[in-house]
């Protein structure tokens, strides 16, 4: 397995991981156990990763972080709506 | 602000984000709203990022993902213990 394959698998896993969490909060409309601070810090960090990817023109970083940003932001919005 | 400063800030934010979530689950001993699938996929992905960092000998990737792996694994253990 090449380095790039491992990096790609890592990116797919860490990005897609947020999908079941989005489904859970949308379905249950409950976010009590989810930390607001975590998702504020995380969304800010992912946004900076996205900017970083754009600056260094790295397509995998841009795609992975754009997708993660959308998913993590949905969780953050639900955290504000359904405490 | 240089590219590297943005990348470093991004890494610090996405890693430290898991700390308030760890504190929350340890304190409340409740993980009902946290998705098991999310943390299984995420821990696996972060572990692959760590392997990737070791293979390409990138110290920031190794440090950031080692720290995130420890924090995310604590959340995963609590998810199994306190459903």
Backbone of each chain as nested JSON, in Angstrom:
{
  "chains": [
    {"id": "A", "residues": [
      {"number": 1, "name": "UNK", "atoms": {"N": [0.853, -1.194, 0.0], "CA": [0.0, 0.0, 0.0], "C": [0.89, 1.246, 0.0]}},
      {"number": 2, "name": "UNK", "atoms": {"N": [0.633, 2.145, -0.927], "CA": [1.477, 3.348, -1.02], "C": [1.124, 4.361, 0.073]}},
      {"number": 3, "name": "UNK", "atoms": {"N": [2.035, 5.305, 0.306], "CA": [1.822, 6.372, 1.284], "C": [0.527, 7.121, 0.967]}},
      {"number": 4, "name": "UNK", "atoms": {"N": [0.368, 7.437, -0.329], "CA": [-0.793, 8.228, -0.747], "C": [-2.111, 7.508, -0.49]}},
      {"number": 5, "name": "UNK", "atoms": {"N": [-2.102, 6.169, -0.663], "CA": [-3.313, 5.379, -0.407], "C": [-3.687, 5.469, 1.065]}},
      {"number": 6, "name": "UNK", "atoms": {"N": [-2.67, 5.39, 1.949], "CA": [-2.917, 5.488, 3.39], "C": [-3.447, 6.88, 3.741]}},
      {"number": 7, "name": "UNK", "atoms": {"N": [-2.851, 7.908, 3.159], "CA": [-3.305, 9.285, 3.389], "C": [-4.727, 9.493, 2.894]}},
      {"number": 8, "name": "UNK", "atoms": {"N": [-5.03, 8.916, 1.727], "CA": [-6.376, 9.046, 1.154], "C": [-7.412, 8.32, 2.024]}},
      {"number": 9, "name": "UNK", "atoms": {"N": [-7.065, 7.103, 2.48], "CA": [-7.955, 6.325, 3.353], "C": [-8.186, 7.082, 4.66]}},
      {"number": 10, "name": "UNK", "atoms": {"N": [-7.111, 7.679, 5.186], "CA": [-7.207, 8.473, 6.419], "C": [-8.157, 9.648, 6.222]}},
      {"number": 11, "name": "UNK", "atoms": {"N": [-8.014, 10.359, 5.103], "CA": [-8.851, 11.532, 4.814], "C": [-10.324, 11.127, 4.658]}},
      {"number": 12, "name": "UNK", "atoms": {"N": [-10.573, 10.023, 3.956], "CA": [-11.956, 9.552, 3.75], "C": [-12.583, 9.186, 5.1]}},
      {"number": 13, "name": "UNK", "atoms": {"N": [-11.818, 8.488, 5.957], "CA": [-12.344, 8.062, 7.259], "C": [-12.629, 9.244, 8.186]}},
      {"number": 14, "name": "UNK", "atoms": {"N": [-11.67, 10.177, 8.326], "CA": [-11.868, 11.286, 9.27], "C": [-12.947, 12.253, 8.782]}},
      {"number": 15, "name": "UNK", "atoms": {"N": [-13.169, 12.304, 7.449], "CA": [-14.231, 13.164, 6.919], "C": [-15.591, 12.482, 7.07]}},
      {"number": 16, "name": "UNK", "atoms": {"N": [-15.681, 11.228, 6.609], "CA": [-16.974, 10.522, 6.63], "C": [-17.439, 10.225, 8.051]}},
      {"number": 17, "name": "UNK", "atoms": {"N": [-16.518, 10.243, 9.03], "CA": [-16.859, 9.986, 10.435], "C": [-17.966, 10.916, 10.935]}},
      {"number": 18, "name": "UNK", "atoms": {"N": [-18.002, 12.144, 10.402], "CA": [-18.974, 13.128, 10.885], "C": [-20.389, 12.868, 10.375]}},
      {"number": 19, "name": "UNK", "atoms": {"N": [-20.507, 12.03, 9.323], "CA": [-21.83, 11.747, 8.758], "C": [-22.755, 11.034, 9.753]}},
      {"number": 20, "name": "UNK", "atoms": {"N": [-22.308, 9.912, 10.405], "CA": [-23.205, 9.284, 11.395], "C": [-23.557, 10.209, 12.562]}},
      {"number": 21, "name": "UNK", "atoms": {"N": [-22.631, 11.131, 12.913], "CA": [-22.943, 12.071, 14.008], "C": [-24.004, 13.086, 13.563]}},
      {"number": 22, "name": "UNK", "atoms": {"N": [-23.915, 13.536, 12.293], "CA": [-24.933, 14.438, 11.754], "C": [-26.285, 13.731, 11.756]}},
      {"number": 23, "name": "UNK", "atoms": {"N": [-26.315, 12.493, 11.263], "CA": [-27.568, 11.712, 11.201], "C": [-28.159, 11.577, 12.606]}},
      {"number": 24, "name": "UNK", "atoms": {"N": [-27.292, 11.299, 13.596], "CA": [-27.772, 11.111, 14.972], "C": [-28.427, 12.374, 15.545]}},
      {"number": 25, "name": "UNK", "atoms": {"N": [-27.759, 13.525, 15.377], "CA": [-28.326, 14.75, 15.955], "C": [-29.579, 15.206, 15.198]}},
      {"number": 26, "name": "UNK", "atoms": {"N": [-29.6, 14.999, 13.873], "CA": [-30.77, 15.394, 13.079], "C": [-31.969, 14.519, 13.465]}},
      {"number": 27, "name": "UNK", "atoms": {"N": [-31.707, 13.23, 13.665], "CA": [-32.762, 12.269, 13.998], "C": [-33.283, 12.473, 15.428]}},
      {"number": 28, "name": "UNK", "atoms": {"N": [-32.361, 12.566, 16.382], "CA": [-32.751, 12.648, 17.801], "C": [-33.063, 14.069, 18.278]}},
      {"number": 29, "name": "UNK", "atoms": {"N": [-32.653, 15.061, 17.518], "CA": [-32.788, 16.473, 17.907], "C": [-32.334, 16.683, 19.353]}},
      {"number": 30, "name": "UNK", "atoms": {"N": [-31.263, 15.999, 19.723], "CA": [-30.693, 16.123, 21.054], "C": [-29.175, 16.2, 20.934]}},
      {"number": 31, "name": "UNK", "atoms": {"N": [-28.593, 17.192, 21.605], "CA": [-27.139, 17.381, 21.523], "C": [-26.545, 17.594, 22.915]}},
      {"number": 32, "name": "UNK", "atoms": {"N": [-27.258, 17.141, 23.93], "CA": [-26.844, 17.392, 25.315], "C": [-25.415, 16.948, 25.613]}},
      {"number": 33, "name": "UNK", "atoms": {"N": [-25.042, 15.762, 25.118], "CA": [-23.721, 15.2, 25.431], "C": [-22.61, 15.727, 24.531]}},
      {"number": 34, "name": "UNK", "atoms": {"N": [-22.988, 16.528, 23.542], "CA": [-21.988, 17.066, 22.615], "C": [-21.477, 18.401, 23.149]}},
      {"number": 35, "name": "UNK", "atoms": {"N": [-20.153, 18.564, 23.133], "CA": [-19.535, 19.774, 23.667], "C": [-19.609, 20.914, 22.644]}},
      {"number": 36, "name": "UNK", "atoms": {"N": [-20.215, 22.044, 23.057], "CA": [-20.277, 23.226, 22.196], "C": [-18.864, 23.718, 21.888]}},
      {"number": 37, "name": "UNK", "atoms": {"N": [-18.007, 23.773, 22.923], "CA": [-16.623, 24.231, 22.743], "C": [-15.898, 23.372, 21.713]}},
      {"number": 38, "name": "UNK", "atoms": {"N": [-16.132, 22.04, 21.749], "CA": [-15.472, 21.173, 20.774], "C": [-15.807, 21.606, 19.36]}},
      {"number": 39, "name": "UNK", "atoms": {"N": [-17.111, 21.797, 19.07], "CA": [-17.492, 22.073, 17.687], "C": [-17.178, 23.509, 17.253]}},
      {"number": 40, "name": "UNK", "atoms": {"N": [-17.106, 24.448, 18.209], "CA": [-16.679, 25.808, 17.859], "C": [-15.192, 25.775, 17.468]}},
      {"number": 41, "name": "UNK", "atoms": {"N": [-14.367, 25.142, 18.323], "CA": [-12.931, 25.028, 18.041], "C": [-12.693, 24.233, 16.76]}},
      {"number": 42, "name": "UNK", "atoms": {"N": [-13.435, 23.118, 16.621], "CA": [-13.222, 22.219, 15.488], "C": [-13.593, 22.888, 14.16]}},
      {"number": 43, "name": "UNK", "atoms": {"N": [-14.755, 23.541, 14.12], "CA": [-15.182, 24.223, 12.886], "C": [-14.203, 25.337, 12.506]}},
      {"number": 44, "name": "UNK", "atoms": {"N": [-13.723, 26.083, 13.515], "CA": [-12.737, 27.14, 13.252], "C": [-11.448, 26.528, 12.69]}},
      {"number": 45, "name": "UNK", "atoms": {"N": [-10.992, 25.444, 13.323], "CA": [-9.774, 24.757, 12.883], "C": [-9.896, 24.208, 11.473]}},
      {"number": 46, "name": "UNK", "atoms": {"N": [-11.035, 23.575, 11.182], "CA": [-11.259, 22.989, 9.844], "C": [-11.314, 24.107, 8.795]}},
      {"number": 47, "name": "UNK", "atoms": {"N": [-11.911, 25.249, 9.169], "CA": [-11.968, 26.392, 8.256], "C": [-10.545, 26.869, 7.923]}},
      {"number": 48, "name": "UNK", "atoms": {"N": [-9.666, 26.899, 8.955], "CA": [-8.27, 27.286, 8.718], "C": [-7.545, 26.25, 7.848]}},
      {"number": 49, "name": "UNK", "atoms": {"N": [-7.85, 24.949, 8.053], "CA": [-7.278, 23.902, 7.193], "C": [-7.682, 24.14, 5.74]}},
      {"number": 50, "name": "UNK", "atoms": {"N": [-8.944, 24.547, 5.556], "CA": [-9.474, 24.825, 4.218], "C": [-8.707, 25.989, 3.581]}},
      {"number": 51, "name": "UNK", "atoms": {"N": [-8.523, 27.074, 4.348], "CA": [-7.756, 28.242, 3.864], "C": [-6.323, 27.8, 3.512]}},
      {"number": 52, "name": "UNK", "atoms": {"N": [-5.737, 26.992, 4.418], "CA": [-4.38, 26.48, 4.212], "C": [-4.298, 25.677, 2.907]}},
      {"number": 53, "name": "UNK", "atoms": {"N": [-5.283, 24.808, 2.675], "CA": [-5.348, 24.0, 1.449], "C": [-5.438, 24.874, 0.207]}},
      {"number": 54, "name": "UNK", "atoms": {"N": [-6.247, 25.941, 0.287], "CA": [-6.395, 26.881, -0.839], "C": [-5.07, 27.605, -1.095]}},
      {"number": 55, "name": "UNK", "atoms": {"N": [-4.407, 28.045, 0.0], "CA": [-3.138, 28.765, -0.126], "C": [-2.03, 27.9, -0.738]}},
      {"number": 56, "name": "UNK", "atoms": {"N": [-1.957, 26.632, -0.312], "CA": [-0.891, 25.76, -0.852], "C": [-1.384, 24.989, -2.074]}},
      {"number": 57, "name": "UNK", "atoms": {"N": [-2.633, 25.287, -2.524], "CA": [-3.239, 24.672, -3.728], "C": [-3.213, 23.143, -3.669]}},
      {"number": 58, "name": "UNK", "atoms": {"N": [-3.628, 22.584, -2.527], "CA": [-3.645, 21.128, -2.35], "C": [-5.102, 20.656, -2.405]}},
      {"number": 59, "name": "UNK", "atoms": {"N": [-5.459, 20.041, -3.541], "CA": [-6.848, 19.637, -3.784], "C": [-7.387, 18.66, -2.72]}},
      {"number": 60, "name": "UNK", "atoms": {"N": [-6.629, 17.586, -2.327], "CA": [-7.174, 16.684, -1.286], "C": [-7.488, 17.407, 0.029]}},
      {"number": 61, "name": "UNK", "atoms": {"N": [-6.598, 18.319, 0.463], "CA": [-6.833, 19.084, 1.704], "C": [-8.088, 19.943, 1.552]}},
      {"number": 62, "name": "UNK", "atoms": {"N": [-8.259, 20.578, 0.374], "CA": [-9.425, 21.433, 0.132], "C": [-10.71, 20.61, 0.194]}},
      {"number": 63, "name": "UNK", "atoms": {"N": [-10.75, 19.503, -0.555], "CA": [-11.974, 18.679, -0.633], "C": [-12.332, 18.087, 0.737]}},
      {"number": 64, "name": "UNK", "atoms": {"N": [-11.332, 17.448, 1.401], "CA": [-11.59, 16.801, 2.694], "C": [-12.098, 17.806, 3.729]}},
      {"number": 65, "name": "UNK", "atoms": {"N": [-11.466, 18.993, 3.777], "CA": [-11.842, 19.965, 4.798], "C": [-13.126, 20.714, 4.465]}},
      {"number": 66, "name": "UNK", "atoms": {"N": [-13.418, 20.896, 3.174], "CA": [-14.695, 21.511, 2.789], "C": [-15.844, 20.602, 3.224]}},
      {"number": 67, "name": "UNK", "atoms": {"N": [-15.696, 19.301, 2.963], "CA": [-16.735, 18.336, 3.34], "C": [-16.891, 18.272, 4.864]}},
      {"number": 68, "name": "UNK", "atoms": {"N": [-15.753, 18.18, 5.585], "CA": [-15.798, 18.116, 7.051], "C": [-16.402, 19.393, 7.628]}},
      {"number": 69, "name": "UNK", "atoms": {"N": [-16.064, 20.541, 7.027], "CA": [-16.577, 21.816, 7.513], "C": [-18.109, 21.854, 7.424]}},
      {"number": 70, "name": "UNK", "atoms": {"N": [-18.641, 21.393, 6.293], "CA": [-20.105, 21.383, 6.111], "C": [-20.756, 20.487, 7.183]}},
      {"number": 71, "name": "UNK", "atoms": {"N": [-20.214, 19.258, 7.347], "CA": [-20.797, 18.306, 8.303], "C": [-20.689, 18.819, 9.75]}},
      {"number": 72, "name": "UNK", "atoms": {"N": [-19.509, 19.317, 10.127], "CA": [-19.303, 19.793, 11.504], "C": [-20.149, 21.035, 11.791]}},
      {"number": 73, "name": "UNK", "atoms": {"N": [-20.369, 21.872, 10.758], "CA": [-21.193, 23.072, 10.941], "C": [-22.659, 22.7, 11.162]}},
      {"number": 74, "name": "UNK", "atoms": {"N": [-23.123, 21.656, 10.488], "CA": [-24.51, 21.185, 10.711], "C": [-24.665, 20.772, 12.183]}},
      {"number": 75, "name": "UNK", "atoms": {"N": [-23.672, 20.039, 12.711], "CA": [-23.713, 19.601, 14.117], "C": [-23.714, 20.824, 15.041]}},
      {"number": 76, "name": "UNK", "atoms": {"N": [-22.884, 21.816, 14.715], "CA": [-22.808, 23.043, 15.519], "C": [-24.145, 23.793, 15.512]}},
      {"number": 77, "name": "UNK", "atoms": {"N": [-24.795, 23.888, 14.35], "CA": [-26.106, 24.559, 14.244], "C": [-27.133, 23.823, 15.114]}},
      {"number": 78, "name": "UNK", "atoms": {"N": [-27.12, 22.481, 15.05], "CA": [-28.051, 21.69, 15.873], "C": [-27.752, 21.858, 17.358]}},
      {"number": 79, "name": "UNK", "atoms": {"N": [-26.462, 22.011, 17.692], "CA": [-26.079, 22.224, 19.098], "C": [-26.691, 23.534, 19.611]}},
      {"number": 80, "name": "UNK", "atoms": {"N": [-26.737, 24.555, 18.758], "CA": [-27.338, 25.831, 19.15], "C": [-28.862, 25.715, 19.217]}},
      {"number": 81, "name": "UNK", "atoms": {"N": [-29.455, 24.964, 18.262], "CA": [-30.921, 24.849, 18.186], "C": [-31.497, 23.932, 19.252]}},
      {"number": 82, "name": "UNK", "atoms": {"N": [-30.849, 22.77, 19.454], "CA": [-31.385, 21.763, 20.379], "C": [-30.373, 21.461, 21.471]}},
      {"number": 83, "name": "UNK", "atoms": {"N": [-30.417, 22.256, 22.515], "CA": [-29.477, 22.044, 23.614], "C": [-29.988, 20.915, 24.489]}}
    ]},
    {"id": "B", "residues": [
      {"number": 1, "name": "UNK", "atoms": {"N": [0.413, 36.852, 7.734], "CA": [0.484, 35.517, 8.367], "C": [0.953, 34.497, 7.32]}},
      {"number": 2, "name": "UNK", "atoms": {"N": [1.987, 33.73, 7.656], "CA": [2.512, 32.76, 6.697], "C": [1.611, 31.527, 6.61]}},
      {"number": 3, "name": "UNK", "atoms": {"N": [1.792, 30.79, 5.53], "CA": [1.025, 29.55, 5.315], "C": [1.196, 28.61, 6.508]}},
      {"number": 4, "name": "UNK", "atoms": {"N": [2.473, 28.504, 6.944], "CA": [2.766, 27.563, 8.029], "C": [2.082, 27.946, 9.332]}},
      {"number": 5, "name": "UNK", "atoms": {"N": [1.961, 29.26, 9.579], "CA": [1.287, 29.729, 10.797], "C": [-0.189, 29.323, 10.745]}},
      {"number": 6, "name": "UNK", "atoms": {"N": [-0.814, 29.464, 9.561], "CA": [-2.216, 29.088, 9.405], "C": [-2.38, 27.578, 9.601]}},
      {"number": 7, "name": "UNK", "atoms": {"N": [-1.485, 26.804, 9.01], "CA": [-1.522, 25.343, 9.155], "C": [-1.35, 24.922, 10.607]}},
      {"number": 8, "name": "UNK", "atoms": {"N": [-0.417, 25.612, 11.299], "CA": [-0.146, 25.302, 12.701], "C": [-1.362, 25.646, 13.568]}},
      {"number": 9, "name": "UNK", "atoms": {"N": [-1.953, 26.828, 13.321], "CA": [-3.152, 27.246, 14.07], "C": [-4.29, 26.256, 13.824]}},
      {"number": 10, "name": "UNK", "atoms": {"N": [-4.43, 25.813, 12.57], "CA": [-5.466, 24.832, 12.21], "C": [-5.254, 23.529, 12.986]}},
      {"number": 11, "name": "UNK", "atoms": {"N": [-4.003, 23.058, 13.026], "CA": [-3.678, 21.8, 13.712], "C": [-3.946, 21.902, 15.213]}},
      {"number": 12, "name": "UNK", "atoms": {"N": [-3.556, 23.041, 15.811], "CA": [-3.773, 23.246, 17.253], "C": [-5.276, 23.249, 17.561]}},
      {"number": 13, "name": "UNK", "atoms": {"N": [-6.061, 23.944, 16.722], "CA": [-7.515, 24.033, 16.959], "C": [-8.215, 22.683, 16.798]}},
      {"number": 14, "name": "UNK", "atoms": {"N": [-7.931, 21.962, 15.695], "CA": [-8.646, 20.696, 15.458], "C": [-8.227, 19.618, 16.469]}},
      {"number": 15, "name": "UNK", "atoms": {"N": [-7.009, 19.742, 17.017], "CA": [-6.566, 18.78, 18.032], "C": [-7.151, 19.133, 19.401]}},
      {"number": 16, "name": "UNK", "atoms": {"N": [-6.994, 20.398, 19.803], "CA": [-7.45, 20.811, 21.142], "C": [-8.974, 20.775, 21.251]}},
      {"number": 17, "name": "UNK", "atoms": {"N": [-9.688, 20.8, 20.118], "CA": [-11.153, 20.737, 20.117], "C": [-11.68, 19.521, 20.888]}},
      {"number": 18, "name": "UNK", "atoms": {"N": [-10.923, 18.43, 20.867], "CA": [-11.406, 17.2, 21.51], "C": [-11.298, 17.237, 23.031]}},
      {"number": 19, "name": "UNK", "atoms": {"N": [-10.513, 18.179, 23.551], "CA": [-10.32, 18.273, 24.996], "C": [-11.627, 18.617, 25.739]}},
      {"number": 20, "name": "UNK", "atoms": {"N": [-12.376, 19.683, 25.331], "CA": [-13.653, 19.943, 26.024], "C": [-14.656, 18.793, 25.904]}},
      {"number": 21, "name": "UNK", "atoms": {"N": [-14.582, 18.04, 24.778], "CA": [-15.496, 16.887, 24.633], "C": [-15.111, 15.764, 25.597]}},
      {"number": 22, "name": "UNK", "atoms": {"N": [-13.8, 15.561, 25.771], "CA": [-13.325, 14.555, 26.738], "C": [-13.782, 14.962, 28.141]}},
      {"number": 23, "name": "UNK", "atoms": {"N": [-13.567, 16.232, 28.502], "CA": [-13.958, 16.735, 29.826], "C": [-15.457, 16.514, 30.048]}},
      {"number": 24, "name": "UNK", "atoms": {"N": [-16.264, 16.806, 29.011], "CA": [-17.714, 16.673, 29.133], "C": [-18.158, 15.223, 29.395]}},
      {"number": 25, "name": "UNK", "atoms": {"N": [-17.601, 14.28, 28.626], "CA": [-18.02, 12.879, 28.827], "C": [-17.487, 12.309, 30.139]}},
      {"number": 26, "name": "UNK", "atoms": {"N": [-16.274, 12.721, 30.531], "CA": [-15.7, 12.225, 31.789], "C": [-16.519, 12.753, 32.977]}},
      {"number": 27, "name": "UNK", "atoms": {"N": [-16.922, 14.034, 32.893], "CA": [-17.677, 14.687, 33.963], "C": [-19.112, 14.146, 34.048]}},
      {"number": 28, "name": "UNK", "atoms": {"N": [-19.785, 14.089, 32.899], "CA": [-21.21, 13.699, 32.888], "C": [-21.434, 12.188, 32.833]}},
      {"number": 29, "name": "UNK", "atoms": {"N": [-20.426, 11.435, 32.455], "CA": [-20.544, 9.986, 32.268], "C": [-21.782, 9.642, 31.431]}},
      {"number": 30, "name": "UNK", "atoms": {"N": [-22.001, 10.468, 30.408], "CA": [-23.117, 10.246, 29.508], "C": [-22.652, 10.504, 28.084]}},
      {"number": 31, "name": "UNK", "atoms": {"N": [-22.943, 9.565, 27.194], "CA": [-22.494, 9.688, 25.802], "C": [-23.638, 9.39, 24.833]}},
      {"number": 32, "name": "UNK", "atoms": {"N": [-24.883, 9.531, 25.33], "CA": [-26.044, 9.14, 24.526], "C": [-26.106, 9.815, 23.16]}},
      {"number": 33, "name": "UNK", "atoms": {"N": [-25.787, 11.111, 23.137], "CA": [-25.91, 11.866, 21.881], "C": [-24.69, 11.742, 20.972]}},
      {"number": 34, "name": "UNK", "atoms": {"N": [-23.668, 11.035, 21.469], "CA": [-22.45, 10.876, 20.667], "C": [-22.566, 9.608, 19.838]}},
      {"number": 35, "name": "UNK", "atoms": {"N": [-22.227, 9.735, 18.555], "CA": [-22.341, 8.601, 17.636], "C": [-21.144, 7.659, 17.78]}},
      {"number": 36, "name": "UNK", "atoms": {"N": [-21.442, 6.374, 18.058], "CA": [-20.388, 5.35, 18.157], "C": [-19.666, 5.234, 16.819]}},
      {"number": 37, "name": "UNK", "atoms": {"N": [-20.462, 5.192, 15.722], "CA": [-19.891, 5.063, 14.37], "C": [-18.919, 6.203, 14.088]}},
      {"number": 38, "name": "UNK", "atoms": {"N": [-19.286, 7.421, 14.533], "CA": [-18.386, 8.552, 14.304], "C": [-17.02, 8.297, 14.922]}},
      {"number": 39, "name": "UNK", "atoms": {"N": [-17.006, 7.886, 16.201], "CA": [-15.711, 7.761, 16.87], "C": [-14.929, 6.511, 16.468]}},
      {"number": 40, "name": "UNK", "atoms": {"N": [-15.628, 5.472, 15.988], "CA": [-14.918, 4.305, 15.451], "C": [-14.22, 4.708, 14.145]}},
      {"number": 41, "name": "UNK", "atoms": {"N": [-14.976, 5.351, 13.248], "CA": [-14.406, 5.803, 11.962], "C": [-13.301, 6.83, 12.201]}},
      {"number": 42, "name": "UNK", "atoms": {"N": [-13.565, 7.769, 13.123], "CA": [-12.623, 8.861, 13.363], "C": [-11.301, 8.352, 13.951]}},
      {"number": 43, "name": "UNK", "atoms": {"N": [-11.397, 7.478, 14.972], "CA": [-10.172, 6.942, 15.588], "C": [-9.36, 6.137, 14.572]}},
      {"number": 44, "name": "UNK", "atoms": {"N": [-10.057, 5.354, 13.723], "CA": [-9.363, 4.58, 12.69], "C": [-8.662, 5.531, 11.709]}},
      {"number": 45, "name": "UNK", "atoms": {"N": [-9.384, 6.573, 11.292], "CA": [-8.829, 7.549, 10.355], "C": [-7.63, 8.289, 10.932]}},
      {"number": 46, "name": "UNK", "atoms": {"N": [-7.75, 8.695, 12.202], "CA": [-6.65, 9.426, 12.851], "C": [-5.43, 8.509, 13.011]}},
      {"number": 47, "name": "UNK", "atoms": {"N": [-5.691, 7.227, 13.29], "CA": [-4.593, 6.254, 13.399], "C": [-3.861, 6.14, 12.06]}},
      {"number": 48, "name": "UNK", "atoms": {"N": [-4.628, 6.136, 10.948], "CA": [-4.012, 6.09, 9.611], "C": [-3.234, 7.378, 9.309]}},
      {"number": 49, "name": "UNK", "atoms": {"N": [-3.768, 8.55, 9.765], "CA": [-3.028, 9.811, 9.611], "C": [-1.691, 9.732, 10.341]}},
      {"number": 50, "name": "UNK", "atoms": {"N": [-1.718, 9.095, 11.513], "CA": [-0.503, 8.942, 12.319], "C": [0.529, 8.082, 11.579]}},
      {"number": 51, "name": "UNK", "atoms": {"N": [0.056, 6.947, 11.025], "CA": [0.921, 6.057, 10.235], "C": [1.497, 6.837, 9.036]}},
      {"number": 52, "name": "UNK", "atoms": {"N": [0.598, 7.596, 8.375], "CA": [0.992, 8.406, 7.221], "C": [2.086, 9.403, 7.612]}},
      {"number": 53, "name": "UNK", "atoms": {"N": [1.9, 10.073, 8.757], "CA": [2.893, 11.039, 9.253], "C": [4.236, 10.379, 9.526]}},
      {"number": 54, "name": "UNK", "atoms": {"N": [4.191, 9.156, 10.099], "CA": [5.43, 8.413, 10.395], "C": [6.131, 8.042, 9.081]}},
      {"number": 55, "name": "UNK", "atoms": {"N": [5.335, 7.57, 8.097], "CA": [5.892, 7.149, 6.8], "C": [6.546, 8.311, 6.052]}},
      {"number": 56, "name": "UNK", "atoms": {"N": [5.869, 9.475, 6.057], "CA": [6.454, 10.617, 5.328], "C": [7.355, 11.467, 6.246]}},
      {"number": 57, "name": "UNK", "atoms": {"N": [7.568, 10.992, 7.491], "CA": [8.445, 11.651, 8.481], "C": [8.082, 13.122, 8.695]}},
      {"number": 58, "name": "UNK", "atoms": {"N": [6.769, 13.398, 8.875], "CA": [6.298, 14.769, 9.081], "C": [5.927, 14.934, 10.558]}},
      {"number": 59, "name": "UNK", "atoms": {"N": [6.793, 15.644, 11.294], "CA": [6.631, 15.786, 12.745], "C": [5.28, 16.434, 13.135]}},
      {"number": 60, "name": "UNK", "atoms": {"N": [4.87, 17.567, 12.501], "CA": [3.569, 18.156, 12.878], "C": [2.401, 17.174, 12.718]}},
      {"number": 61, "name": "UNK", "atoms": {"N": [2.378, 16.406, 11.608], "CA": [1.297, 15.425, 11.388], "C": [1.343, 14.359, 12.488]}},
      {"number": 62, "name": "UNK", "atoms": {"N": [2.545, 13.907, 12.845], "CA": [2.694, 12.875, 13.884], "C": [2.178, 13.398, 15.235]}},
      {"number": 63, "name": "UNK", "atoms": {"N": [2.648, 14.591, 15.646], "CA": [2.276, 15.141, 16.962], "C": [0.765, 15.418, 17.045]}},
      {"number": 64, "name": "UNK", "atoms": {"N": [0.232, 16.125, 16.024], "CA": [-1.189, 16.484, 16.031], "C": [-2.078, 15.245, 16.084]}},
      {"number": 65, "name": "UNK", "atoms": {"N": [-1.73, 14.226, 15.276], "CA": [-2.589, 13.048, 15.217], "C": [-2.4, 12.112, 16.404]}},
      {"number": 66, "name": "UNK", "atoms": {"N": [-1.213, 12.085, 16.984], "CA": [-1.005, 11.287, 18.199], "C": [-1.869, 11.853, 19.326]}},
      {"number": 67, "name": "UNK", "atoms": {"N": [-1.861, 13.189, 19.463], "CA": [-2.658, 13.845, 20.514], "C": [-4.157, 13.63, 20.271]}},
      {"number": 68, "name": "UNK", "atoms": {"N": [-4.597, 13.842, 19.02], "CA": [-6.015, 13.66, 18.688], "C": [-6.427, 12.204, 18.91]}},
      {"number": 69, "name": "UNK", "atoms": {"N": [-5.545, 11.265, 18.55], "CA": [-5.864, 9.84, 18.706], "C": [-6.116, 9.505, 20.176]}},
      {"number": 70, "name": "UNK", "atoms": {"N": [-5.267, 10.015, 21.065], "CA": [-5.425, 9.757, 22.505], "C": [-6.775, 10.316, 22.994]}},
      {"number": 71, "name": "UNK", "atoms": {"N": [-7.065, 11.571, 22.642], "CA": [-8.308, 12.225, 23.098], "C": [-9.547, 11.525, 22.53]}},
      {"number": 72, "name": "UNK", "atoms": {"N": [-9.538, 11.232, 21.228], "CA": [-10.701, 10.593, 20.592], "C": [-10.903, 9.172, 21.123]}},
      {"number": 73, "name": "UNK", "atoms": {"N": [-9.798, 8.49, 21.475], "CA": [-9.911, 7.122, 22.004], "C": [-10.532, 7.142, 23.404]}},
      {"number": 74, "name": "UNK", "atoms": {"N": [-10.221, 8.179, 24.208], "CA": [-10.84, 8.307, 25.538], "C": [-12.362, 8.437, 25.366]}},
      {"number": 75, "name": "UNK", "atoms": {"N": [-12.793, 9.263, 24.397], "CA": [-14.232, 9.446, 24.14], "C": [-14.858, 8.116, 23.706]}},
      {"number": 76, "name": "UNK", "atoms": {"N": [-14.152, 7.388, 22.841], "CA": [-14.644, 6.085, 22.351], "C": [-14.797, 5.086, 23.51]}},
      {"number": 77, "name": "UNK", "atoms": {"N": [-13.813, 5.052, 24.418], "CA": [-13.864, 4.15, 25.58], "C": [-15.082, 4.51, 26.45]}},
      {"number": 78, "name": "UNK", "atoms": {"N": [-15.299, 5.809, 26.673], "CA": [-16.458, 6.247, 27.463], "C": [-17.766, 5.906, 26.757]}},
      {"number": 79, "name": "UNK", "atoms": {"N": [-17.749, 5.963, 25.42], "CA": [-18.957, 5.616, 24.659], "C": [-19.324, 4.15, 24.907]}},
      {"number": 80, "name": "UNK", "atoms": {"N": [-18.311, 3.286, 24.989], "CA": [-18.551, 1.86, 25.256], "C": [-18.991, 1.649, 26.71]}},
      {"number": 81, "name": "UNK", "atoms": {"N": [-18.384, 2.404, 27.631], "CA": [-18.658, 2.222, 29.067], "C": [-19.994, 2.827, 29.495]}},
      {"number": 82, "name": "UNK", "atoms": {"N": [-20.278, 4.043, 29.0], "CA": [-21.487, 4.758, 29.438], "C": [-22.366, 5.083, 28.239]}},
      {"number": 83, "name": "UNK", "atoms": {"N": [-23.193, 4.14, 27.868], "CA": [-24.073, 4.37, 26.724], "C": [-25.262, 5.189, 27.16]}}
    ]}
  ]
}
